[in-house]
């Protein structure tokens, strides 16, 4: 739809993840992570990144390669929409069989990007996959413990840290929380189910 509209109206289409400037912009988070990890004396860690098409993960991974090579990006996705994790495991771009039906809708994409996948496959570790309940639990945890409002897709990295520690290497882990665009009903559901 966007491609058609941009052509019809002479607009510039900026793909939300598979664009060099978007990837570079997302990399600023990786620069901040590298700087803060260095200040804390952390030189080796898994950096869990909420992942859709891979722009955020690719940007963070490139920044870490430059400024903190001991830190490794790890993409995190919701189950049934784990195209990046499956692609990393197989070595080729895998598609999701469907494009809707997850509370983590902010990070649902058809497949990893053509620009992002080579970067992520070269620089990142294996993908992690969380359930919707784990994402909701992470949202409640972020609110009750950190006073942060996270949307389900923005909480998947925290969910991986909380519920998949056995899949994370090393003693240090760094987590991104990448969005707070959650409607009241979903936020209430997270708090009702897992708040405290």
Backbone bond lengths (Angstrom), bond angles and torsions (degrees), N, CA, C in turn:
res aa  C-N    CA-C-N  psi(-1)  N-CA   C-N-CA  omega(-1)  CA-C   N-CA-C  phi
1 X - - - 1.455 - - 1.532 109.62 -
2 X 1.326 115.57 -45.48 1.471 118.97 -178.49 1.519 111.28 -63.60
3 X 1.337 116.78 -41.74 1.469 119.91 179.55 1.522 110.43 -61.24
4 X 1.332 116.53 -43.11 1.459 120.60 179.90 1.525 110.80 -64.14
5 X 1.335 117.45 -46.48 1.464 120.84 -179.99 1.522 111.99 -63.23
6 X 1.323 116.82 -40.09 1.466 118.77 -179.67 1.525 110.90 -65.79
7 X 1.327 116.16 -37.02 1.471 119.49 178.43 1.529 110.97 -69.83
8 X 1.328 116.76 -44.16 1.462 120.72 -178.39 1.522 113.04 -64.35
9 X 1.337 116.58 -33.93 1.467 120.29 -172.84 1.523 113.62 -111.37
10 X 1.337 116.77 7.56 1.465 119.66 179.06 1.518 113.18 66.14
11 X 1.311 116.95 33.88 1.462 121.92 -179.49 1.524 110.78 -93.68
12 X 1.296 116.37 161.43 1.463 121.37 175.26 1.516 108.33 -97.66
13 X 1.316 116.10 122.63 1.465 121.14 178.53 1.518 109.22 -89.73
14 X 1.314 116.60 121.93 1.457 122.20 175.20 1.522 107.02 -110.28
15 X 1.317 115.52 109.01 1.464 120.42 -179.91 1.525 107.62 -65.82
16 X 1.329 118.08 132.88 1.460 120.35 -171.46 1.525 115.45 -66.56
17 X 1.317 118.87 -11.67 1.469 119.04 178.69 1.515 113.11 -139.83
18 X 1.300 119.22 -26.62 1.464 121.65 -173.93 1.519 110.98 -101.91
19 X 1.315 115.91 58.05 1.457 123.35 -177.11 1.530 107.41 -142.60
20 X 1.328 118.60 131.34 1.470 119.99 -176.27 1.527 114.05 -56.50
21 X 1.329 117.18 -39.50 1.468 118.98 -178.74 1.518 111.78 -72.51
22 X 1.327 117.30 -34.30 1.466 120.63 175.59 1.532 109.31 -65.29
23 X 1.313 116.70 -44.75 1.466 120.75 178.59 1.529 109.87 -59.95
24 X 1.334 116.70 -44.98 1.464 120.61 178.93 1.529 110.83 -61.58
25 X 1.322 116.90 -42.55 1.462 120.13 178.33 1.520 111.92 -62.17
26 X 1.330 116.27 -41.55 1.465 120.11 178.43 1.528 110.45 -65.16
27 X 1.330 116.24 -27.99 1.458 120.10 179.94 1.513 114.11 -63.91
28 X 1.339 117.23 -18.96 1.465 118.40 178.61 1.519 111.35 -61.08
29 X 1.323 117.79 -30.23 1.460 120.40 175.64 1.527 109.82 -65.30
30 X 1.331 116.56 -40.03 1.461 120.45 177.25 1.518 111.70 -63.21
31 X 1.336 117.14 -37.64 1.461 120.05 176.94 1.528 111.07 -63.34
32 X 1.339 116.19 -41.58 1.465 120.10 177.44 1.521 111.12 -64.72
33 X 1.332 116.86 -41.45 1.462 120.65 178.32 1.524 109.64 -61.33
34 X 1.330 118.02 -45.94 1.463 121.48 -179.72 1.526 110.89 -60.06
35 X 1.324 116.08 -43.92 1.467 120.46 -179.49 1.526 111.62 -64.98
36 X 1.331 116.57 -46.41 1.462 119.74 -178.66 1.520 112.04 -69.32
37 X 1.343 117.51 -36.94 1.467 120.17 177.80 1.520 109.99 -64.46
38 X 1.323 117.24 -42.43 1.459 120.97 178.13 1.526 111.31 -60.53
39 X 1.334 116.20 -42.35 1.467 120.50 179.40 1.526 111.77 -62.79
40 X 1.340 116.23 -27.99 1.471 120.87 178.93 1.534 112.63 -93.35
41 X 1.322 116.04 0.79 1.456 119.97 -179.80 1.522 114.30 76.99
42 X 1.319 116.98 18.62 1.465 121.31 179.66 1.524 108.15 -90.56
43 X 1.322 115.96 117.39 1.463 119.64 -178.53 1.524 112.43 -114.94
44 X 1.337 117.26 -10.45 1.459 121.24 178.13 1.525 108.06 -141.74
45 X 1.338 115.87 125.04 1.467 120.06 -179.75 1.513 109.53 -167.64
46 X 1.324 115.63 155.60 1.455 121.61 166.69 1.522 107.17 -87.62
47 X 1.325 116.23 132.98 1.466 123.00 178.47 1.523 106.51 -109.71
48 X 1.320 116.66 109.72 1.454 121.74 -176.38 1.526 109.41 -85.94
49 X 1.333 115.28 125.57 1.465 121.15 -173.60 1.524 109.57 -123.82
50 X 1.316 117.36 126.98 1.458 122.42 174.58 1.530 107.43 -61.68
51 X 1.332 116.81 129.87 1.463 119.29 -169.35 1.517 112.32 -130.72
52 X 1.324 115.28 130.42 1.458 123.04 169.75 1.509 107.50 -113.59
53 X 1.332 117.04 -98.06 1.451 120.94 178.23 1.508 114.41 -81.37
54 X 1.330 116.64 -9.70 1.453 120.91 174.04 1.514 116.44 105.72
55 X 1.337 118.75 1.57 1.460 120.01 -179.83 1.516 113.07 -63.04
56 X 1.318 116.55 -45.68 1.460 121.60 179.47 1.525 109.87 -65.11
57 X 1.329 116.72 -46.17 1.457 120.91 -179.29 1.529 110.56 -63.51
58 X 1.325 117.38 -44.65 1.463 120.87 -179.75 1.524 111.33 -63.00
59 X 1.336 116.65 -44.30 1.459 119.94 179.53 1.511 112.17 -62.83
60 X 1.327 116.73 -45.36 1.467 120.79 178.34 1.527 109.97 -62.66
61 X 1.329 116.91 -44.57 1.468 120.77 -178.26 1.527 111.37 -61.86
62 X 1.337 117.92 -41.64 1.464 120.77 179.03 1.527 111.24 -65.27
63 X 1.320 117.04 -41.65 1.465 120.31 178.63 1.520 110.91 -64.73
64 X 1.316 116.90 -41.25 1.466 119.87 179.35 1.523 110.66 -66.30
65 X 1.334 116.80 -38.96 1.464 119.52 178.00 1.529 110.35 -56.82
66 X 1.326 116.24 -40.14 1.461 121.08 -177.27 1.520 112.89 -77.65
67 X 1.339 116.77 -42.48 1.468 119.90 -169.63 1.519 115.42 -111.26
68 X 1.327 118.72 -15.45 1.467 120.99 -177.49 1.528 109.19 -154.07
69 X 1.317 117.56 69.01 1.465 120.28 -173.22 1.527 114.65 -62.80
70 X 1.303 118.63 -14.13 1.463 121.06 176.07 1.514 113.34 -81.53
71 X 1.325 116.65 -10.13 1.464 121.12 177.58 1.523 107.85 -96.31
72 X 1.333 115.86 136.64 1.466 120.65 -175.32 1.519 110.33 -122.79
73 X 1.333 116.24 123.90 1.466 120.87 176.31 1.524 109.67 -69.82
74 X 1.340 115.39 143.38 1.464 122.50 175.75 1.523 107.41 -133.50
75 X 1.333 119.08 114.36 1.469 120.49 178.20 1.525 111.05 -69.94
76 X 1.332 115.91 140.96 1.463 121.82 178.12 1.523 108.66 -125.96
77 X 1.338 115.51 131.83 1.464 121.85 -176.56 1.520 110.37 -135.69
78 X 1.342 116.43 162.53 1.469 119.98 174.28 1.527 110.94 -79.11
79 X 1.333 115.10 149.40 1.462 118.46 178.82 1.527 110.36 -60.04
80 X 1.307 115.05 151.83 1.461 124.74 -177.07 1.528 113.40 73.22
81 X 1.316 117.67 -5.72 1.466 122.88 177.38 1.531 108.80 -135.69
82 X 1.314 115.29 42.12 1.459 122.95 -172.65 1.528 111.84 -102.68
83 X 1.321 115.86 46.70 1.462 120.85 -177.26 1.525 113.17 -60.11
84 X 1.335 118.53 -36.09 1.465 120.13 179.42 1.525 110.28 -69.52
85 X 1.324 117.27 -45.24 1.468 119.77 179.87 1.525 110.74 -60.72
86 X 1.325 116.75 -44.10 1.465 120.56 179.20 1.525 110.97 -66.41
87 X 1.327 116.73 -38.60 1.464 120.98 179.34 1.524 110.77 -65.35
88 X 1.319 116.72 -42.18 1.459 119.51 177.99 1.524 110.93 -63.30
89 X 1.316 116.38 -38.72 1.466 120.24 -179.90 1.528 112.04 -68.44
90 X 1.329 117.05 -37.67 1.468 120.11 -176.49 1.529 113.26 -90.15
91 X 1.332 116.73 -22.55 1.455 120.58 -178.10 1.518 114.57 86.75
92 X 1.335 117.46 1.76 1.465 122.33 176.81 1.522 108.91 -133.71
93 X 1.316 116.68 156.20 1.461 120.57 -179.13 1.522 110.18 -66.76
94 X 1.323 115.08 123.79 1.471 123.12 178.17 1.523 108.38 -107.51
95 X 1.323 116.37 144.79 1.466 121.66 178.53 1.523 110.66 -99.16
96 X 1.326 116.04 153.12 1.456 120.74 169.19 1.520 108.30 -77.57
97 X 1.319 116.02 144.38 1.466 119.35 -179.15 1.525 111.81 -75.53
98 X 1.323 116.96 -21.09 1.465 120.84 176.92 1.522 108.95 -142.84
99 X 1.325 116.47 163.71 1.463 121.41 -174.34 1.519 113.46 -120.51
100 X 1.318 116.86 11.93 1.457 119.77 177.36 1.520 108.62 -152.05
101 X 1.333 114.65 169.71 1.450 119.30 177.66 1.508 113.58 106.60
102 X 1.333 117.02 20.68 1.464 120.55 177.40 1.519 109.42 -130.93
103 X 1.319 115.81 143.80 1.465 119.96 172.65 1.529 110.90 -65.59
104 X 1.314 116.81 -20.54 1.462 122.10 -179.19 1.521 110.77 -88.41
105 X 1.331 116.28 40.57 1.460 121.39 -171.76 1.523 114.25 -61.15
106 X 1.312 118.68 -23.12 1.464 120.79 -178.36 1.525 112.58 -66.36
107 X 1.331 117.17 -20.10 1.463 119.48 -178.22 1.530 112.46 -119.25
108 X 1.325 116.48 21.64 1.466 120.45 177.67 1.532 108.45 -91.30
109 X 1.312 116.18 121.32 1.458 122.27 177.17 1.527 108.23 -131.22
110 X 1.324 117.72 162.37 1.467 119.17 179.88 1.529 112.68 -63.98
111 X 1.350 115.54 -38.07 1.459 120.98 -175.44 1.527 108.02 -168.22
112 X 1.333 117.67 167.07 1.463 119.20 173.57 1.527 110.31 -61.53
113 X 1.308 116.05 154.24 1.454 120.75 -179.50 1.518 112.69 -73.04
114 X 1.322 115.53 154.12 1.460 120.43 177.57 1.528 111.88 -67.04
115 X 1.322 117.51 -28.92 1.465 121.28 175.28 1.524 110.94 -85.25
116 X 1.321 116.56 -39.32 1.462 119.46 -173.28 1.527 113.19 -75.54
117 X 1.325 117.57 -37.24 1.461 118.90 -174.65 1.528 113.39 -59.94
118 X 1.345 120.27 -46.44 1.469 118.59 178.69 1.531 112.89 -60.81
119 X 1.325 116.55 -35.99 1.468 120.26 179.13 1.521 109.75 -67.23
120 X 1.323 116.33 -49.79 1.463 120.63 -177.94 1.525 110.41 -64.53
121 X 1.320 117.76 -40.82 1.465 119.24 -178.56 1.525 111.19 -67.56
122 X 1.320 117.96 -29.66 1.465 121.34 178.75 1.524 112.45 -78.86
123 X 1.325 117.40 -35.37 1.459 119.85 -168.56 1.528 115.63 -112.08
124 X 1.315 118.08 -22.56 1.470 119.71 -172.38 1.527 111.20 -98.45
125 X 1.322 113.60 161.66 1.454 119.91 173.46 1.510 110.16 -85.31
126 X 1.324 116.85 -176.62 1.461 121.04 -179.60 1.528 112.20 -58.29
127 X 1.324 115.34 149.99 1.454 121.04 178.03 1.520 111.59 -73.65
128 X 1.298 114.82 154.07 1.460 123.05 176.31 1.523 108.19 -116.64
129 X 1.326 116.38 147.67 1.462 121.39 -176.78 1.519 108.62 -129.42
130 X 1.340 116.31 132.35 1.462 121.77 -179.66 1.523 110.40 -122.31
131 X 1.322 115.75 159.48 1.457 120.99 176.80 1.526 109.84 -85.56
132 X 1.333 115.50 164.67 1.466 119.38 175.84 1.523 110.84 -62.45
133 X 1.332 117.45 -41.07 1.465 119.62 178.39 1.526 111.58 -61.55
134 X 1.329 116.94 -37.67 1.465 119.36 177.25 1.523 110.31 -65.53
135 X 1.326 117.72 -38.77 1.470 120.74 177.23 1.527 110.65 -65.06
136 X 1.327 116.74 -43.30 1.472 120.03 177.57 1.528 110.79 -62.91
137 X 1.321 116.54 -41.47 1.466 120.75 178.41 1.532 109.80 -62.10
138 X 1.323 116.61 -41.77 1.463 120.52 178.11 1.525 111.21 -63.77
139 X 1.337 117.30 -38.20 1.467 120.60 176.40 1.526 110.51 -59.56
140 X 1.329 116.21 -46.69 1.461 120.76 179.88 1.523 110.50 -63.54
141 X 1.323 116.49 -40.51 1.454 121.22 179.02 1.531 110.68 -64.19
142 X 1.325 116.70 -44.68 1.464 120.50 179.64 1.518 111.05 -60.24
143 X 1.331 115.94 -38.91 1.458 119.09 179.95 1.530 111.82 -72.25
144 X 1.315 116.62 -48.43 1.469 118.88 -174.31 1.530 112.47 -73.12
145 X 1.326 117.78 -34.65 1.467 120.38 -176.15 1.517 113.85 -96.93
146 X 1.327 116.88 -34.19 1.458 120.67 -173.72 1.529 113.42 -112.66
147 X 1.326 116.37 -8.29 1.475 122.47 -176.63 1.527 111.46 59.00
148 X 1.349 115.25 39.22 1.459 122.34 177.13 1.519 109.91 -114.33
149 X 1.322 116.04 139.01 1.461 121.16 174.51 1.525 107.17 -98.52
150 X 1.331 115.36 119.98 1.468 120.78 179.85 1.517 109.34 -122.87
151 X 1.318 116.15 141.77 1.460 120.60 171.53 1.528 107.84 -78.46
152 X 1.337 118.89 163.68 1.468 119.61 -178.01 1.528 113.66 -55.34
153 X 1.336 117.59 -48.33 1.462 120.14 179.06 1.510 112.92 -64.98
154 X 1.318 116.96 -29.77 1.457 121.60 178.74 1.513 113.58 -78.36
155 X 1.337 116.67 -8.88 1.470 121.46 -178.40 1.527 112.91 -106.46
156 X 1.340 118.42 0.12 1.462 119.24 -174.71 1.528 112.52 -64.77
157 X 1.320 118.34 -34.25 1.466 119.77 179.35 1.525 110.42 -67.13
158 X 1.328 116.53 -41.44 1.461 119.64 175.85 1.523 110.07 -63.26
159 X 1.318 117.11 -39.40 1.465 120.79 177.83 1.530 110.98 -60.39
160 X 1.326 116.53 -41.08 1.468 119.42 178.64 1.522 110.84 -63.01
161 X 1.335 116.79 -41.14 1.467 119.94 179.01 1.525 111.45 -65.04
162 X 1.328 115.84 -38.87 1.463 119.91 -177.83 1.525 113.72 -75.04
163 X 1.331 116.59 -36.19 1.471 119.81 -169.31 1.522 115.57 -118.89
164 X 1.314 117.24 -2.99 1.471 119.92 -179.17 1.524 111.44 -132.43
165 X 1.311 116.19 38.14 1.470 121.08 -178.44 1.524 111.74 -58.35
166 X 1.317 117.08 -29.83 1.464 120.33 -179.33 1.536 112.57 -67.73
167 X 1.329 117.10 -14.38 1.463 121.16 178.96 1.533 112.46 -100.67
168 X 1.316 116.71 3.39 1.456 122.26 -177.14 1.528 107.79 -108.11
169 X 1.330 115.71 132.70 1.453 120.37 -177.60 1.517 111.22 -92.15
170 X 1.320 115.41 147.81 1.457 121.37 175.48 1.514 112.59 82.49
171 X 1.308 113.97 177.09 1.466 120.14 -177.46 1.515 113.40 -92.40
172 X 1.312 117.48 -23.68 1.463 120.94 -178.49 1.519 110.12 -102.74
173 X 1.313 115.77 138.64 1.463 121.69 176.16 1.531 107.95 -137.82
174 X 1.305 115.07 138.82 1.460 122.09 178.88 1.526 106.48 -119.09
175 X 1.340 115.91 136.14 1.458 121.51 -173.30 1.520 110.37 -122.64
176 X 1.334 116.18 136.89 1.457 120.32 171.60 1.527 108.60 -99.11
177 X 1.316 115.96 144.63 1.464 122.48 168.79 1.520 104.16 -121.30
178 X 1.344 116.24 117.42 1.464 118.48 -162.92 1.520 115.69 -118.10
179 X 1.291 117.79 35.67 1.458 117.59 173.96 1.517 111.90 161.21
180 X 1.317 115.83 143.98 1.454 121.75 179.44 1.511 112.51 -124.14
181 X 1.314 117.16 24.10 1.462 121.57 -177.22 1.530 109.38 -87.06
182 X 1.310 115.55 77.48 1.464 120.62 -177.39 1.523 108.95 -122.56
183 X 1.344 115.96 137.93 1.462 117.23 178.40 1.523 109.64 -79.47
184 X 1.308 114.79 161.13 1.466 120.92 -172.90 1.523 112.42 -59.90
185 X 1.325 117.96 -38.39 1.463 120.44 -178.05 1.522 112.07 -64.49
186 X 1.303 117.14 -42.61 1.470 120.37 179.73 1.523 110.01 -69.39
187 X 1.319 116.73 -41.00 1.464 119.67 179.15 1.533 110.30 -64.09
188 X 1.323 115.67 -42.86 1.470 120.15 177.81 1.524 110.75 -61.95
189 X 1.337 116.94 -40.28 1.457 120.88 178.41 1.535 110.79 -60.69
190 X 1.328 116.85 -43.49 1.464 120.68 178.52 1.517 110.95 -61.42
191 X 1.334 116.55 -45.01 1.467 120.41 -178.37 1.523 111.11 -70.56
192 X 1.323 117.88 -40.11 1.466 120.32 179.01 1.529 111.61 -64.04
193 X 1.309 115.24 -38.78 1.461 120.35 -175.28 1.521 112.24 -80.67
194 X 1.333 117.06 -38.57 1.471 119.87 -171.11 1.537 114.08 -131.19
195 X 1.330 117.88 -0.25 1.469 120.30 -176.94 1.517 112.78 -71.36
196 X 1.289 113.33 165.98 1.466 116.50 178.27 1.481 113.13 167.60
